[in-house]
Amino acid sequence: MEEAEHAMWRAAGLSIAPPGAPIGWARVSASCEYFQPLRFEDEVDVRIHITAITRKTIEYACELRLGDATVARAAMSIICVRTIPGEPLKAADIPDDIAARFEVAAEGPA
């Protein structure tokens, strides 16, 4: 799911973790419902989409498919945080130029 998230950011012309950035993206929650097992080295298709964007958070939904079968559905929430060395992480507003690159999906994963 995280690799699909990073690919989505790259497709938007962004990096989720650019070196020296004043903000970062902390995971707030993650969940996954499994419908059938995967085996070592199974290659799955992970489809991710944004379900909500607030001032500080982004929520994702993912679908993991093996061939035509949905093997799992997952969700993850991240929060924008200030990354000041030596200080604890603190929630921050998502910069407008980042928020503008993403849209909430009207339908399921793409």
Number of C-alpha atoms within 10 A of each C-alpha: 21 11 10 15 19 15 16 19 17 12 11 13 10 14 15 16 12 10 7 9 12 11 21 22 21 16 13 12 11 14 11 15 11 13 12 11 8 14 7 6 6 8 12 15 16 21 18 25 23 23 20 14 18 11 13 16 21 22 19 21 22 24 22 22 17 15 10 7 11 16 18 18 19 17 19 20 20 18 22 21 20 18 18 14 8 6 8 10 16 14 17 17 15 21 12 9 8 14 16 10 12 15 12 13 15 9 9 13 16 10
